[in-house]
Each structure stands twice: as structure tokens, then as C-alpha cells.
Amino acid sequence: MRLGALYTYWVPLGFVLAVTIIREAVEEIRCYLRDKEVNSQVYSRLSVRGTVKVKSANIQVGDLIIVEKVSGVLPLWSCFLRTDQLDGETDWKLRLPVACTQRLPTAADLLQIRSYVYAEEPNIDIHNFVGTFTREDSDPPISESLSIENALWAGTVIASGTVVGVVLYTGRELRSVMNTSNPRSKLQQWLLLRVNLDMGKIVYSWVIRRDSKIPGTVVRSSTIPEQLGRISYLLTDKTGTLTQNEMVFKRLHLGTVAYGLDSMDEVQSHIFSIYTQQPQDPPAQKGPAITTKVRRTMSSRVHEAVKAIALCHNVTPVYESNGVTDQAEAEKQYEDSCRVYQASSPDEVALVQWTESVGLTLVGRDQSSMQLRTPGDQILNFTILQIFPFTYESKRMGIIVRDESTGEITFYMKGADVVMAGIVQYNDWLEEECGNMAREGLRVLVVAKKSLAEEQYQDFEARYVQAKLSVHDRSLKVATVIESLEMEMELLCLTGVEDQLQADVRPTLETLRNAGIKVWMLTGDKLETATCTAKNAHLVTRNQDIHVFRLVTNRGEAHLELNAFRRKHDCALVISGDSLEVCLKYYEYEFMELACQCPAVVCCRCAPTQKAQIVRLLQERTGKLTCAVGDGGNDVSMIQESDCGVGVEGKEGKQASLAADFSITQFKHLGRLLMVHGRNSYKRSAALSQFVIHRSLCISTMQAVFSSVFYFASVPLYQGFLIIGYSTIYTMFPVFSLVLDKDVKSEVAMLYPELYKDLLKGRPLSYKTFLIWVLISICQGSTIMYGALLLFESEFVHIVAISFTSLILTELLMVALTIQTWHWLMTVAELLSLACYIASLVFLHEFIDVYFIATLSFLWKVSVITLVSCLPLYILKYLRRRFSPPSYSKLTS
């Protein structure tokens, strides 16, 4: 049996499809334009015709591409690059060219040689590369091995200078592309509600974009704004998202005295007094001679500490050309305005910048020497005898230098307190002060020195060279020789460096935590850095313990470590990507069960694919919604895998922002995006969907009642225009106006994030609420239809007027009773709908007796039916609010 004409089915369906197609088309066009912008970036390519411009989409394997930043002066045969778009690390990495090509007069001569490159097949590993470069036009042919030190992956950034590289991989073979998962469709749709919800989502997206308190926010996917209201897990990147990528020197501790940002002028005064031999007059007090002596002693201690920090590092000062093209000439000038520091660690740059601010400036460095400038513009020359780079195993670095003015040889070392505690001379303050500084979220380094006699150094050098020539156990022998120096060193100071957090990160994380959202930090940075940031950002609260998951390599070790972790309660977890991979391989279920119970989780040394894997596992194991936020290309996989992806436009570019569902300019905007817009969108969608169901079931119930009473006869009174008009003209605007409703003000939602926690239970769209609304719809539809059948008098056609008018008034009244915060557009929608119905009665004379509607009898009967259908529900609603009020009722009273 078919109820109604065919157009009553095809017209609504066509409208639904049209709205959906238009909205999807707009978003696809925006995505196409973003991709076209990226693929249209112009690069310089070497060719036989000289340098030509080529779009990135047209670059092919074998092309010689010129990559440059600003013209600068670099150490010969090297360049620095940033890889934060791949691995999230902001430190600059040294890259070396193919040696046999460096003797060519110009870059254009590369086109004249006969050579080829063997490269390994494309794979996902961004930390290793195997290849060879062979030049055949020499006699004999020259072959040179290629490693990661010769590779510049797409997505990395040249820090300074110019590089000419040959393209080995393009398109889907790029490491950055292979580390990016394919985006999935993120839909939260109900077919019967499609048109109303799709239009509602458009309104939600428009409101988010127009919010002046989160300027610059962009909604790139308008299909999922209500999912922002039910996030259970937030997975965030660290560098550039929680932090600013800017290291700041915060503390110098000498044991008996500590210098903070507010007392750095005292350090500067001590350095000045040492190098100018003009000690400042002490304050007037008894014993001036003793005070002067004490001050000189303190000045010497400060000087030794600052000098050690200025020498013990791997930093290279680089001078931008500023019109000077000769490297020696540029370095000779030592212009402060032209100098920038380059190093493999931003921490070291912060330390060297601090020594410059207090008077001891690193002005020059090469492989064998270093130059410092004093406050009196004197240049101190040091010869670099040996350097021992930092490794993640040793957790320390050292350097042996000779002071050219005195000939003194000094071994300087800095490292983590856990290893340096056994190297320095006994003291009673190191452990305590390191703990105090770490609790403040500072990265602590212990600095020490040891003076070496000439004979002592010569003996060490002989043993060191011999160890490096060993064929068997070379690394062990080298480490043993170095450790012979690493004993009874003089402790000079502790340094505390802080990675500056983004604005309002701490209150934002606290808000998310109070809202019932668990925050996981996934970063490519090292363990110590990630742990310090977690403490500094208060991702881990002060009263929570931290369990550092030790490095495991096999099933047995993973089993033991999981058992150790299981015995701890209310404990944050810190784990490396390598250990995580082992745990997920053998104990995926057990690990995820334990991790999900943690108040916070920090995963360091995470590859981009690992980040996406963690998101996927959380979705599968918990069944809850996830939100991923990041700012770099290495976060794209995680963002696309999550239920809601949020990109932050930061220093690492716009890759994450363009790939995300929502784009924000600062991490702190995430709080308002979830607490206010996510919550409102979810509650509004719930109310909207309930009323669409109610509206449809009411008229369907009336049709069913009428048919059953009259032995399943056809239902002419609800055919054609009446059905379409009821669902669109007469009730659509009031029902749709619910997208403007809100239960609390935005300020209250931000002040009490616990209101967000209530949504995680899913009550607004649960099976219970659905069944309640189904019962309400059936009851009201039956009441209206039976009431019309009982109260009509002589004319059968009067049933149409009574029932249809009562139906419309009931729907308008139900909307009015549901609204919690009136908006002027809601009032307009109610009055406009009622006016449209009254005006259209002139055209409904085929179905409705217009003269009968003008009688008092009609108005009385309609009023009775409407009140009977709505009044019991209003009484129940009032009683519920009276005896079981919602959580926000006290806030709005």
C-alpha cells in the first residue's frame, strides 16, 4: 500500500540529495584548490639551457634541483637542515655532499659528467639510506657510498645556504608520503535526518568560523562538528603544538647560589669584573677586604661555569652574507647582527646564546679551533683537541681544548644528572637541586671540568688513537679509554633550559583533564625532552608518579616490564617508540588495557606511522572518539586517522592544517572548540534529530490510526501538498531553529568543563532517549487523531481541519517548550511558520473547510486537543527539573 502521491516521496529525497551533493562538492573544490597550491610551488632546476623554473608536480627522477634559503656563509662541504616535518625534531642536522663532485668549478658542470646513482628501493624508514654514487668519466671510475648523511628527504627544510641535489624518489615513493596514511571518510549521519543535520552542520561550521575568541579557525570538514562534543582521548604532538620551538635559559645553579632570569645581571657583572680587572666596589659594611675576596671567589666560580658552557658544545656560528661573499672576511668582522648559531640540538643553541648575553660570545669555530669574545672585545683562541659527541646511550658529551694564551688543557663535560653523578667529585647538593629544577619542568644539565697536564693528555691521545684503529670491539675500547678521564671531575654548575610553552597550554590541558578527556602526547623527540615538557605543561600533575618504560627488545623483557608497570596505580606512562613496537607485537591487548587506565601517556621517538597506529588501536580497543592535534607533516597520518583531526598553523608549515578537519592558530583555542562549539553542536544535533523523528512519527501515527479506524482505507487528507507543507513550510524553520539553542552560556561552559564530561555518557542520543521520543510521538499522534475523530460534528471533512491544525500547533508548542535560550530568529521562525499556515488556508479549500476554521467551535476543539497532547509532557518535564535537575541548573539559576 502506498500512502500519498509519488512526488511526496521524490521531492524530499531530491532535496536531501541536492543539499548533500552541493555541500560535498564545495568541500571537494576547496580540497582541490589547496592541493593545487601545494603542487604549484616553483623550484629551480639545472638544465642544459641553464636554470629553469619547474613546478613541484612536474619534478621527475634524475632532475638536478637547487634548494636554497637565504644566501649565507657556511662551513665548507656541509649544510644544515630541519627534519621537523618528518620526525618532529626541531634540531638542525648536518648533511654532507658527495665528495667527488665538490671539485667541479660550478654547479652547471654537474651536467657534463657521466655518473649514476644506485639507491635502495623506496621504504618507510626516514632514519637510514643505502646507496652509491659512481662517476664513470674518471680513470679509474670513482664510487662513493651514500648514507643518511647525504640524503635530503622531501619535507625537510634547508636552514641556510644552497644545495644542488639529484631527485631519487617522487610521488608515492617519497618517504613523507609513505609515512602518511590514506585519509578516510569521517561521517556521522542518519539517513532519515540527513537534510536537517547537513544544514545544521553548515550552521555549526559558520558559527565556529565567526567566533571572535578563536580567530583564524577554519572548518575544513563540515560533516563532523558534533563529534567534537564527545572526545574521550586527545592525542597531541609536542614540538610546535604544546611548545614554541624556542629554548630559553632559565637557571644557573652553583650549589651555594642560583641565578634566575631576574638575576642574570649579576652573572654579567661577574664576567665583566673578571675580564676588565675592575671589580665593583662592595656595599659599605664591616670587613671590606673579606667581602672583596669573597666576591672575587664568586666571580671566578661564575666565570669558570660560563666559560665551560661557552666551550662545551657542538655549536657553529654562521654569518649571513650581508653583502660579504668571502667567508674569511665575514667571520673576521664578527658582526653580531649577521651571526646565527647552528647546532644539532636547540638546547645547545640556547646555552650559547645565554653566554653571549652575559658577555662571553662564541664568534668563530671550525673543526680544530674555537674563538670567544670577552666583554672587553678581546678574542680568546682555543684549539679543539678532541670532541666526544652526545649519544642517547652515553647521555653526555665532552670536549678537550687548549687555551692558546696559557697552553692549559682542559677537559669539559656536560650531561644528564643520572650519569654525571658518578663522574663528578662527591657533593651533597647535586641530587636535590637536580630534582628541584626538574620539577619546575627544566631540562637539567650537569657541567664539569678536569685540568689535564700535557703528559697526561699525550698518554690519553695515544691510547685513544690506538683504540680507534682496533678492528674488534672498537666502540667498547674507545669508550673504555674515554672513561679513564671521566672520574673525579670538578662539578662547576647546573644549567636549566626550558622549551617555551605555547600560550595558555597549562590551563587548556587542565580544562581538558577536568572535562574527562585523557591526553596522550606523541612526539618524535627524545625521552628526556618529552618528559620535561610533560611536567612543564602539567600534562602530568605534581602529585602523579611517572613510570618510564625501560627499553625492551624482546618478548621476555616486555613481559617483565609490563608486570612492573601493572603494579603501579594512578601513574603516568612514558615509553619510547621502539619499546612500544615490541609491546604491541607481543602484548597488544595487555598494553592497551594498562595504558588506557593511565591519567596521561607520553610516547617519545614515535614515527609518523606509529602515531597513526596508536590512534587506530585506541579506537578499536575502547570504541571511543579520538581527537588528534599537531602542526607538522609528521602529524598528518595521526590527524587523518583520528575521528576529529585538528591542525595548528605553526612554524612547521601548513601540512597538518591543510590535512585536518579543523584548523586553529593556537593550541589554547582547542579548549573553546571542544567545550563550547563541540558541546553545543552535539546537543543541538541531538535535539534536532529527536524533533525530526518526532515530526515524522507524529504524522505517521495519525495516518496509521486513521487507516485502522476506517479499515485501512486510503488517507486523502494527508496526501500531496499537506505532507510536503507540514515537513517544510509549516514546521521546518521552528525545528531547524534549535541549532541556535544552548543550555548554558559559553563562559559557563569554559568555566565548568565538567559539563562536557556529561556528554561522554551519550545520554542525549542514547537508545533510551530515542525510545522516549518514539513513545511521545505515538502518544501525541494518537491523541490528535482520536481527538479529531471524537470532536468533529457533522462534516467528515472537518477531521482534516481539526487534526492537521492541532498537529502543527503541537509541533510549534513542543519546540517552544524545548528551547532553553531564546534567540530572536527562533521567535521569527515560530511566528513565520504559523503565519504561513494561516495564509495558505486559502489554497487548501480542497482538503479543509475554510469557513469552519473561522468558528469558535473549531478554535475550542483545536485548543483542547493541543493542550491534552502537550500538557502532560510539560508537567513531567517540570517535575523532572524540580526533583532531578540537570548538572548545569545551579549554574544558570
HUZI-V363750 format. One record per residue. RES is the residue in one small letter. PSI is psi in degrees with one decimal (999 if undefined). NEAR is the number of other C-alpha atoms within 12 Angstrom. Layout:
RES_PSI_NEAR ; RES_PSI_NEAR
This chain:
m_135.0_10 ; r_127.5_16 ; l_111.5_24 ; g_166.6_22 ; a_164.0_21 ; l_-35.6_16 ; y_-19.7_18 ; t_-15.9_24 ; y_-44.9_20 ; w_-33.5_16 ; v_-49.5_20 ; p_-39.8_26 ; l_-42.2_20 ; g_-37.1_16 ; f_-42.5_22 ; v_-48.6_24 ; l_-38.1_22 ; a_-46.0_19 ; v_-44.1_23 ; t_-45.4_28 ; i_-42.1_17 ; i_-43.8_18 ; r_-44.3_27 ; e_-37.5_23 ; a_-40.8_17 ; v_-43.5_18 ; e_-36.6_21 ; e_-37.8_17 ; i_-41.9_15 ; r_-42.4_20 ; c_-39.7_22 ; y_-42.0_16 ; l_-36.9_15 ; r_-43.7_20 ; d_-38.7_19 ; k_-36.4_16 ; e_-42.4_18 ; v_-43.3_21 ; n_-8.3_18 ; s_6.3_17 ; q_138.1_17 ; v_134.7_19 ; y_163.5_26 ; s_132.6_25 ; r_135.1_33 ; l_131.9_30 ; s_174.0_21 ; v_-19.7_15 ; r_6.2_10 ; g_-155.4_18 ; t_125.4_19 ; v_156.5_18 ; k_140.2_23 ; v_139.3_22 ; k_151.3_19 ; s_-30.3_25 ; a_-18.6_19 ; n_5.6_20 ; i_135.9_29 ; q_162.0_19 ; v_133.3_22 ; g_-13.1_21 ; d_145.9_28 ; l_109.6_30 ; i_135.9_36 ; i_119.3_28 ; v_128.3_31 ; e_160.2_23 ; k_-113.6_19 ; v_152.2_18 ; s_127.4_24 ; g_171.5_32 ; v_117.3_36 ; l_159.8_37 ; p_142.3_29 ; l_139.6_22 ; w_36.6_21 ; s_163.1_28 ; c_161.5_36 ; f_147.2_41 ; l_159.4_38 ; r_136.6_33 ; t_20.6_37 ; d_-24.5_43 ; q_-17.9_43 ; l_-49.5_45 ; d_1.3_42 ; g_-0.9_42 ; e_131.4_35 ; t_-4.3_40 ; d_154.4_34 ; w_133.2_30 ; k_139.2_32 ; l_132.7_31 ; r_140.9_35 ; l_146.2_27 ; p_176.2_29 ; v_122.0_33 ; a_-39.6_21 ; c_-7.9_24 ; t_-7.1_29 ; q_-11.4_18 ; r_-1.3_14 ; l_139.9_15 ; p_-45.1_10 ; t_166.7_14 ; a_-30.0_26 ; a_-22.8_21 ; d_-12.2_19 ; l_-27.0_29 ; l_-13.3_25 ; q_-14.4_18 ; i_155.5_20 ; r_112.4_18 ; s_163.4_24 ; y_160.6_24 ; v_128.7_26 ; y_125.5_23 ; a_145.3_26 ; e_159.6_19 ; e_153.7_15 ; p_135.2_24 ; n_178.8_20 ; i_-10.9_25 ; d_120.4_24 ; i_-2.0_35 ; h_-4.8_23 ; n_152.4_20 ; f_139.2_25 ; v_126.6_23 ; g_174.2_24 ; t_148.3_22 ; f_124.5_27 ; t_127.0_26 ; r_117.3_25 ; e_-12.0_18 ; d_10.6_16 ; s_160.7_14 ; d_109.8_10 ; p_168.3_9 ; p_143.7_16 ; i_128.1_22 ; s_134.8_23 ; e_131.6_23 ; s_146.2_24 ; l_139.5_26 ; s_-169.0_23 ; i_-25.6_24 ; e_-13.6_24 ; n_-1.7_33 ; a_138.1_38 ; l_102.5_40 ; w_150.2_38 ; a_136.1_35 ; g_-15.2_31 ; t_162.8_34 ; v_128.5_32 ; i_124.0_34 ; a_-34.3_36 ; s_155.8_33 ; g_-166.8_29 ; t_138.9_27 ; v_137.8_36 ; v_119.6_34 ; g_152.5_33 ; v_134.9_34 ; v_123.7_30 ; l_-32.6_30 ; y_144.8_29 ; t_166.7_24 ; g_-130.5_20 ; r_-10.6_17 ; e_-4.6_23 ; l_143.5_26 ; r_-41.6_37 ; s_-35.7_38 ; v_-41.1_32 ; m_-22.2_28 ; n_9.7_34 ; t_126.6_35 ; s_156.9_30 ; n_134.0_19 ; p_145.3_21 ; r_158.2_20 ; s_128.2_19 ; k_97.9_24 ; l_142.4_22 ; q_83.1_24 ; q_151.7_25 ; w_122.1_21 ; l_-43.5_18 ; l_-20.7_23 ; l_9.3_32 ; r_-51.9_31 ; v_-44.9_33 ; n_-43.7_41 ; l_-39.2_42 ; d_-42.5_39 ; m_-35.4_32 ; g_-40.9_42 ; k_-36.4_42 ; i_-40.8_33 ; v_-44.2_29 ; y_-45.1_39 ; s_-39.4_34 ; w_-40.8_23 ; v_-40.8_28 ; i_-44.7_36 ; r_-29.8_25 ; r_0.1_17 ; d_114.1_22 ; s_-16.7_13 ; k_-10.0_23 ; i_65.2_26 ; p_147.5_20 ; g_1.0_21 ; t_133.5_34 ; v_133.3_33 ; v_109.0_38 ; r_-15.1_37 ; s_109.9_39 ; s_13.7_40 ; t_-13.5_36 ; i_28.0_39 ; p_-30.6_49 ; e_-17.8_46 ; q_-19.2_43 ; l_-15.9_48 ; g_2.8_47 ; r_37.0_43 ; i_128.2_44 ; s_-29.6_39 ; y_128.1_43 ; l_121.5_45 ; l_119.9_47 ; t_145.1_51 ; d_165.2_53 ; k_-65.1_52 ; t_120.9_47 ; g_-16.8_45 ; t_-58.6_48 ; l_-29.9_45 ; t_167.5_41 ; q_2.5_30 ; n_24.2_32 ; e_114.2_26 ; m_136.5_31 ; v_130.4_30 ; f_122.3_37 ; k_-27.8_31 ; r_134.9_36 ; l_120.2_42 ; h_124.4_36 ; l_9.6_34 ; g_-59.9_26 ; t_-17.0_18 ; v_147.3_21 ; a_142.6_25 ; y_125.9_26 ; g_-169.8_23 ; l_-30.3_21 ; d_-5.1_14 ; s_20.1_18 ; m_-21.0_26 ; d_-28.0_17 ; e_-40.9_26 ; v_-43.9_39 ; q_-38.5_28 ; s_-41.4_30 ; h_-43.9_35 ; i_-40.5_39 ; f_-42.7_30 ; s_-32.8_29 ; i_-44.6_30 ; y_-15.3_26 ; t_-8.9_17 ; q_33.6_16 ; q_73.7_17 ; p_138.5_23 ; q_149.4_21 ; d_131.8_16 ; p_163.3_18 ; p_150.0_13 ; a_113.4_10 ; q_172.6_11 ; k_144.9_10 ; g_52.4_12 ; p_-33.5_15 ; a_-42.9_15 ; i_-40.9_14 ; t_-43.0_19 ; t_-41.4_22 ; k_-42.6_17 ; v_-40.7_17 ; r_-40.4_27 ; r_-38.1_27 ; t_-42.6_18 ; m_-39.4_28 ; s_-40.3_31 ; s_-41.5_26 ; r_-44.3_29 ; v_-42.0_39 ; h_-44.3_34 ; e_-38.9_32 ; a_-47.3_38 ; v_-40.5_45 ; k_-41.4_43 ; a_-42.5_38 ; i_-35.7_47 ; a_-18.3_44 ; l_-30.3_49 ; c_87.1_43 ; h_-178.9_44 ; n_30.6_39 ; v_140.7_39 ; t_122.3_40 ; p_132.5_39 ; v_135.0_38 ; y_120.3_38 ; e_148.9_33 ; s_-49.5_27 ; n_40.2_23 ; g_-11.6_14 ; v_125.6_20 ; t_-16.5_17 ; d_127.5_20 ; q_-47.0_25 ; a_-39.8_20 ; e_-40.0_17 ; a_-44.4_28 ; e_-29.2_33 ; k_-35.4_20 ; q_-31.9_20 ; y_45.8_30 ; e_124.6_23 ; d_-34.2_24 ; s_-20.0_16 ; c_-11.4_23 ; r_134.6_29 ; v_154.1_31 ; y_137.5_39 ; q_135.5_40 ; a_166.9_32 ; s_-6.9_29 ; s_129.6_33 ; p_-23.7_35 ; d_-43.2_38 ; e_-37.2_39 ; v_-41.5_35 ; a_-39.0_36 ; l_-44.3_45 ; v_-37.5_40 ; q_-34.7_35 ; w_-43.9_35 ; t_-32.9_39 ; e_-39.9_33 ; s_-25.0_29 ; v_2.2_36 ; g_-10.2_36 ; l_106.0_40 ; t_130.7_42 ; l_113.9_51 ; v_-15.6_42 ; g_149.9_39 ; r_139.5_34 ; d_-163.5_26 ; q_-20.3_19 ; s_-1.7_18 ; s_165.8_27 ; m_144.4_34 ; q_132.5_36 ; l_146.0_35 ; r_130.9_31 ; t_170.5_30 ; p_-24.6_26 ; g_18.1_19 ; d_21.2_18 ; q_139.4_18 ; i_121.7_23 ; l_125.2_29 ; n_134.0_28 ; f_137.9_35 ; t_129.6_29 ; i_110.7_29 ; l_-45.1_30 ; q_152.0_31 ; i_135.1_27 ; f_100.9_31 ; p_159.3_26 ; f_137.7_22 ; t_157.1_16 ; y_-18.8_18 ; e_-45.6_16 ; s_-29.4_22 ; k_30.9_24 ; r_161.3_33 ; m_152.2_36 ; g_162.8_38 ; i_141.3_39 ; i_123.6_40 ; v_155.6_40 ; r_126.2_30 ; d_116.2_26 ; e_-25.9_20 ; s_-30.3_15 ; t_-18.6_13 ; g_3.5_16 ; e_139.8_22 ; i_128.1_28 ; t_136.8_37 ; f_114.4_38 ; y_145.0_45 ; m_144.4_50 ; k_149.9_46 ; g_-174.3_42 ; a_150.6_35 ; d_-28.3_35 ; v_-29.6_22 ; v_-32.6_25 ; m_-21.6_38 ; a_-32.1_31 ; g_-2.0_23 ; i_-36.5_32 ; v_165.3_32 ; q_156.9_20 ; y_139.5_16 ; n_165.1_22 ; d_13.3_14 ; w_-12.4_21 ; l_-53.3_35 ; e_-43.8_25 ; e_-46.5_17 ; e_-34.2_30 ; c_-40.7_32 ; g_-41.5_22 ; n_-43.4_21 ; m_-36.3_31 ; a_-36.6_32 ; r_-21.1_29 ; e_1.8_28 ; g_18.5_33 ; l_147.5_37 ; r_115.5_44 ; v_133.0_42 ; l_139.8_44 ; v_126.4_45 ; v_132.4_45 ; a_165.5_46 ; k_165.1_39 ; k_123.3_33 ; s_136.4_27 ; l_133.7_26 ; a_160.1_17 ; e_-44.5_18 ; e_-38.1_13 ; q_-41.7_18 ; y_-40.4_27 ; q_-38.8_17 ; d_-43.1_18 ; f_-44.1_27 ; e_-40.6_24 ; a_-44.8_17 ; r_-34.6_23 ; y_-45.2_29 ; v_-41.6_18 ; q_-39.8_19 ; a_-36.9_22 ; k_-18.2_21 ; l_-4.6_15 ; s_143.9_15 ; v_-38.8_12 ; h_137.1_12 ; d_44.2_13 ; r_-49.1_17 ; s_-38.7_17 ; l_-41.8_16 ; k_-40.4_21 ; v_-44.5_26 ; a_-36.8_22 ; t_-40.3_19 ; v_-42.7_25 ; i_-40.5_35 ; e_-20.4_26 ; s_-23.2_21 ; l_-24.2_34 ; e_66.9_37 ; m_145.3_25 ; e_41.6_21 ; m_152.6_31 ; e_121.4_32 ; l_121.9_38 ; l_-49.8_37 ; c_171.4_43 ; l_141.0_48 ; t_142.8_45 ; g_119.0_43 ; v_139.3_38 ; e_133.6_38 ; d_111.7_37 ; q_128.9_32 ; l_156.0_35 ; q_162.3_30 ; a_131.1_21 ; d_32.8_23 ; v_-43.6_32 ; r_-52.4_27 ; p_-30.7_27 ; t_-44.8_33 ; l_-35.9_40 ; e_-39.5_28 ; t_-45.4_35 ; l_-39.9_45 ; r_-41.8_31 ; n_-22.0_26 ; a_2.2_35 ; g_13.3_30 ; i_126.2_39 ; k_132.1_36 ; v_126.7_44 ; w_132.5_43 ; m_119.2_50 ; l_117.6_51 ; t_153.4_52 ; g_-1.2_44 ; d_170.7_38 ; k_165.5_35 ; l_-47.3_34 ; e_-42.5_32 ; t_-44.2_40 ; a_-40.7_43 ; t_-43.0_43 ; c_-42.5_36 ; t_-39.0_46 ; a_-40.5_48 ; k_-45.0_38 ; n_-37.9_33 ; a_-1.9_35 ; h_27.5_33 ; l_-35.5_45 ; v_119.9_38 ; t_164.0_25 ; r_-29.2_19 ; n_9.7_14 ; q_139.5_21 ; d_158.7_24 ; i_125.8_29 ; h_112.8_30 ; v_111.0_28 ; f_114.0_36 ; r_160.8_25 ; l_123.8_27 ; v_146.0_26 ; t_-10.9_22 ; n_177.5_20 ; r_-41.7_21 ; g_-46.1_15 ; e_-39.8_20 ; a_-39.3_30 ; h_-44.6_26 ; l_-42.3_20 ; e_-36.5_31 ; l_-38.2_36 ; n_-39.4_17 ; a_-38.4_18 ; f_-32.7_30 ; r_-27.2_24 ; r_-6.3_13 ; k_149.9_21 ; h_145.8_18 ; d_53.6_23 ; c_128.8_29 ; a_148.8_38 ; l_133.7_43 ; v_122.6_42 ; i_146.0_42 ; s_160.9_37 ; g_-36.7_34 ; d_-45.7_26 ; s_-37.6_34 ; l_-41.7_41 ; e_-41.3_30 ; v_-44.0_28 ; c_-41.8_34 ; l_-25.1_28 ; k_-39.8_20 ; y_-32.4_22 ; y_55.5_26 ; e_-49.5_26 ; y_-46.8_19 ; e_-42.2_22 ; f_-46.0_34 ; m_-34.7_30 ; e_-43.6_21 ; l_-42.1_30 ; a_-38.3_41 ; c_-18.2_31 ; q_-11.7_25 ; c_145.0_31 ; p_-25.8_34 ; a_148.7_41 ; v_135.5_42 ; v_119.4_48 ; c_115.5_43 ; c_164.3_43 ; r_42.8_38 ; c_131.3_39 ; a_157.3_43 ; p_-39.7_43 ; t_-31.1_38 ; q_-38.1_36 ; k_-45.6_45 ; a_-36.4_38 ; q_-40.7_32 ; i_-42.1_43 ; v_-45.5_43 ; r_-40.8_31 ; l_-40.1_28 ; l_-40.8_36 ; q_-41.6_26 ; e_-40.8_20 ; r_-32.7_21 ; t_-25.5_20 ; g_14.2_18 ; k_163.7_28 ; l_142.1_36 ; t_150.7_40 ; c_129.9_48 ; a_135.5_50 ; v_133.8_56 ; g_172.6_58 ; d_-2.4_49 ; g_169.4_47 ; g_-27.5_50 ; n_-6.4_54 ; d_-3.8_57 ; v_-44.5_47 ; s_-44.3_43 ; m_-42.8_50 ; i_-42.8_50 ; q_-26.6_42 ; e_-26.4_40 ; s_165.4_47 ; d_-35.4_44 ; c_114.8_50 ; g_129.1_48 ; v_124.7_53 ; g_139.1_49 ; v_124.9_47 ; e_106.4_32 ; g_-156.7_31 ; k_-15.9_29 ; e_12.7_35 ; g_-165.6_30 ; k_12.5_31 ; q_-47.7_36 ; a_-40.4_40 ; s_-41.0_41 ; l_-28.2_38 ; a_-9.2_46 ; a_165.4_43 ; d_-31.6_42 ; f_139.3_45 ; s_128.5_39 ; i_162.1_38 ; t_-21.2_32 ; q_149.3_36 ; f_-33.6_41 ; k_-21.8_33 ; h_-15.3_41 ; l_-35.2_46 ; g_-49.8_42 ; r_-34.9_39 ; l_-39.4_49 ; l_-52.3_44 ; m_-37.1_45 ; v_-62.9_42 ; h_-39.7_49 ; g_-44.7_41 ; r_-47.6_42 ; n_-42.4_43 ; s_-41.7_44 ; y_-47.3_41 ; k_-37.2_41 ; r_-41.1_39 ; s_-36.7_46 ; a_-47.7_38 ; a_-41.0_40 ; l_-46.1_43 ; s_-37.6_37 ; q_-39.4_40 ; f_-31.3_45 ; v_-41.9_39 ; i_-45.4_34 ; h_-44.5_38 ; r_-41.8_41 ; s_-41.8_33 ; l_-31.9_31 ; c_-51.6_39 ; i_-31.8_41 ; s_-39.0_31 ; t_-42.2_30 ; m_-40.1_37 ; q_-42.0_35 ; a_-41.7_26 ; v_-45.9_31 ; f_-44.2_32 ; s_-41.3_23 ; s_-36.1_17 ; v_-39.4_18 ; f_37.3_13 ; y_47.4_11 ; f_38.0_16 ; a_165.2_17 ; s_164.1_21 ; v_77.2_31 ; p_-29.1_24 ; l_-19.9_34 ; y_22.6_38 ; q_169.7_28 ; g_-123.5_25 ; f_-33.0_28 ; l_-44.0_36 ; i_-47.0_35 ; i_-43.5_27 ; g_-39.2_27 ; y_-42.0_38 ; s_-17.8_38 ; t_-76.0_28 ; i_-43.2_27 ; y_-29.1_37 ; t_-9.3_43 ; m_-46.0_35 ; f_-44.3_35 ; p_-43.0_45 ; v_-43.0_47 ; f_-24.7_42 ; s_-10.8_39 ; l_-15.6_48 ; v_-7.6_44 ; l_-3.5_34 ; d_152.3_38 ; k_142.3_31 ; d_-30.2_33 ; v_160.3_32 ; k_157.2_23 ; s_-34.1_28 ; e_-37.8_18 ; v_-40.2_23 ; a_-34.8_35 ; m_-34.4_31 ; l_-30.4_25 ; y_78.9_30 ; p_-12.3_35 ; e_-22.9_25 ; l_-31.9_37 ; y_-34.4_43 ; k_-32.5_30 ; d_-31.6_28 ; l_-25.3_34 ; l_-19.1_30 ; k_-14.4_19 ; g_22.4_25 ; r_-36.7_20 ; p_-24.1_30 ; l_45.8_27 ; s_171.5_18 ; y_-33.4_14 ; k_-50.4_14 ; t_-35.2_21 ; f_-46.1_24 ; l_-36.9_18 ; i_-44.9_21 ; w_-32.1_32 ; v_-44.3_26 ; l_-41.0_21 ; i_-44.9_32 ; s_-43.8_34 ; i_-43.0_29 ; c_-46.8_28 ; q_-41.7_41 ; g_-41.6_40 ; s_-43.0_34 ; t_-44.7_36 ; i_-45.7_46 ; m_-46.2_41 ; y_-35.6_30 ; g_-42.4_34 ; a_-38.6_36 ; l_-33.0_28 ; l_-32.3_22 ; l_-10.5_28 ; f_150.6_26 ; e_-82.0_17 ; s_-40.5_11 ; e_128.5_16 ; f_-31.6_20 ; v_-17.7_28 ; h_-21.2_33 ; i_-38.7_37 ; v_-49.3_40 ; a_-45.7_42 ; i_-51.8_45 ; s_-42.8_48 ; f_-41.4_42 ; t_-41.8_40 ; s_-38.6_44 ; l_-45.7_50 ; i_-44.4_44 ; l_-36.9_37 ; t_-43.8_43 ; e_-42.9_43 ; l_-40.0_39 ; l_-38.4_30 ; m_-40.1_37 ; v_-44.3_37 ; a_-38.3_29 ; l_-22.6_24 ; t_-31.7_29 ; i_132.0_31 ; q_-32.1_24 ; t_110.3_22 ; w_137.2_24 ; h_147.0_19 ; w_-28.7_16 ; l_-27.9_21 ; m_-44.1_29 ; t_-42.7_25 ; v_-42.4_19 ; a_-42.0_28 ; e_-51.5_36 ; l_-38.8_22 ; l_-41.1_22 ; s_-43.6_33 ; l_-41.0_30 ; a_-39.3_18 ; c_-38.6_24 ; y_-44.8_29 ; i_-42.4_23 ; a_-31.6_16 ; s_-7.6_22 ; l_-26.5_28 ; v_-33.0_16 ; f_0.7_17 ; l_24.2_26 ; h_-19.2_20 ; e_-27.2_21 ; f_-28.7_28 ; i_136.8_31 ; d_101.9_26 ; v_-35.9_24 ; y_-33.1_17 ; f_-34.1_28 ; i_-28.0_29 ; a_-2.1_17 ; t_156.7_16 ; l_-30.3_12 ; s_-41.0_19 ; f_-46.0_30 ; l_-39.0_21 ; w_-44.4_21 ; k_-41.5_30 ; v_-40.8_38 ; s_-42.6_28 ; v_-46.9_26 ; i_-43.3_36 ; t_-44.3_35 ; l_-40.2_26 ; v_-34.2_25 ; s_-27.5_35 ; c_-30.7_33 ; l_-45.2_21 ; p_-38.2_19 ; l_-36.1_26 ; y_-38.3_21 ; i_-44.2_16 ; l_-39.4_15 ; k_-40.0_19 ; y_-43.4_17 ; l_-38.5_13 ; r_-42.8_14 ; r_-29.1_16 ; r_-43.3_13 ; f_-18.2_11 ; s_67.8_14 ; p_153.1_16 ; p_165.9_21 ; s_-25.0_21 ; y_-0.2_25 ; s_-38.4_19 ; k_-26.3_16 ; l_-26.3_19 ; t_-8.9_19 ; s_999_11
